[in-house]
Amino acid sequence: MTQAKVIELERDLEEFSRRLEAKIHEFETTGQLSSAHERLADEMRVRQAMLRAKVNEAIRNGTAWDVIRTEFMRDYQSLFDSFAHWEERLDADSAMRDKEGGL
């Protein structure tokens, strides 16, 4: 795996982590993070850590990017899709609470 590819993978995973933690903080601050949403966030943290461990293992073993690309991209896309869906649910729930509070 090239150094450039390693840096790119680490950057993508770090960016995902920042977005996840920012969204969690946003909703914790306002008291809108339900236990169900928190469980989903925890699941995404675990999946992200597992993905990072796979990348680190590939780096340690000198695995070629071509060998892990398909699996990594599938796992990363699945994780990102889960995040996007979770983020939409948080925002929709928040909008619904705001609407109900304004009635």
C-alpha positions as CSV (number, residue, x, y, z in Angstrom):
1,M,0.0,0.0,0.0
2,T,1.5,3.4,-1.0
3,Q,2.1,6.0,1.6
4,A,-0.3,8.3,-0.3
5,K,-3.1,5.8,-0.1
6,V,-2.5,5.2,3.6
7,I,-2.7,9.0,4.3
8,E,-5.9,9.2,2.2
9,L,-7.5,6.3,4.1
10,E,-6.6,7.7,7.5
11,R,-7.8,11.2,6.4
12,D,-11.2,9.7,5.3
13,L,-11.6,7.8,8.6
14,E,-10.6,10.8,10.6
15,E,-13.0,13.1,8.8
16,F,-15.8,10.5,9.3
17,S,-15.0,10.4,13.0
18,R,-15.1,14.3,13.3
19,R,-18.5,14.4,11.6
20,L,-19.9,11.7,13.8
21,E,-18.6,13.3,17.0
22,A,-19.8,16.8,15.9
23,K,-23.3,15.5,15.3
24,I,-23.3,13.7,18.6
25,H,-22.1,16.8,20.4
26,E,-24.7,19.0,18.7
27,F,-27.6,16.8,19.8
28,E,-26.2,16.1,23.3
29,T,-25.8,19.8,23.9
30,T,-29.5,20.4,23.1
31,G,-30.6,17.3,25.0
32,Q,-32.0,15.8,21.8
33,L,-29.8,12.6,21.6
34,S,-32.2,9.8,22.5
35,S,-30.8,6.5,23.8
36,A,-31.7,4.8,20.5
37,H,-29.7,7.4,18.6
38,E,-26.9,7.0,21.0
39,R,-26.9,3.2,20.5
40,L,-26.7,3.8,16.8
41,A,-23.8,6.2,17.2
42,D,-22.0,3.7,19.4
43,E,-22.5,1.0,16.7
44,M,-21.0,3.4,14.1
45,R,-18.0,4.1,16.4
46,V,-17.4,0.3,16.7
47,R,-17.7,-0.2,12.9
48,Q,-15.3,2.7,12.3
49,A,-12.8,1.3,14.8
50,M,-13.0,-2.1,13.1
51,L,-12.4,-0.5,9.7
52,R,-9.5,1.4,11.0
53,A,-8.0,-1.8,12.5
54,K,-8.4,-3.5,9.1
55,V,-6.5,-0.7,7.5
56,N,-3.8,-0.7,10.2
57,E,-3.4,-4.5,9.8
58,A,-3.1,-4.1,6.0
59,I,-0.4,-1.5,6.5
60,R,1.5,-3.7,9.0
61,N,1.3,-6.7,6.7
62,G,2.3,-4.6,3.6
63,T,-1.0,-5.7,1.9
64,A,-1.4,-4.2,-1.6
65,W,-4.2,-1.7,-1.9
66,D,-5.7,-3.7,-4.8
67,V,-6.2,-6.6,-2.4
68,I,-8.2,-4.7,0.2
69,R,-9.8,-2.0,-2.0
70,T,-13.1,-3.7,-2.7
71,E,-13.7,-4.8,0.9
72,F,-12.6,-1.4,2.4
73,M,-14.8,0.6,0.0
74,R,-17.8,-1.6,0.7
75,D,-17.3,-1.3,4.4
76,Y,-16.6,2.4,4.3
77,Q,-19.6,3.1,2.1
78,S,-21.9,1.0,4.3
79,L,-20.6,2.9,7.4
80,F,-21.1,6.3,5.6
81,D,-24.6,5.3,4.5
82,S,-25.5,4.4,8.0
83,F,-24.2,7.7,9.2
84,A,-26.2,9.6,6.6
85,H,-29.4,7.8,7.5
86,W,-28.8,8.3,11.2
87,E,-28.1,12.0,10.6
88,E,-31.3,12.4,8.6
89,R,-33.3,10.7,11.4
90,L,-31.7,13.0,14.0
91,D,-32.5,16.1,11.9
92,A,-36.1,14.9,11.2
93,D,-36.7,14.1,14.8
94,S,-35.4,17.5,15.8
95,A,-37.6,19.3,13.2
96,M,-40.6,17.3,14.4
97,R,-39.9,18.4,18.0
98,D,-39.5,22.0,17.0
99,K,-42.7,21.9,15.0
100,E,-44.6,20.3,17.9
101,G,-43.1,22.8,20.3
102,G,-44.2,25.7,18.1
103,L,-47.9,24.7,18.0
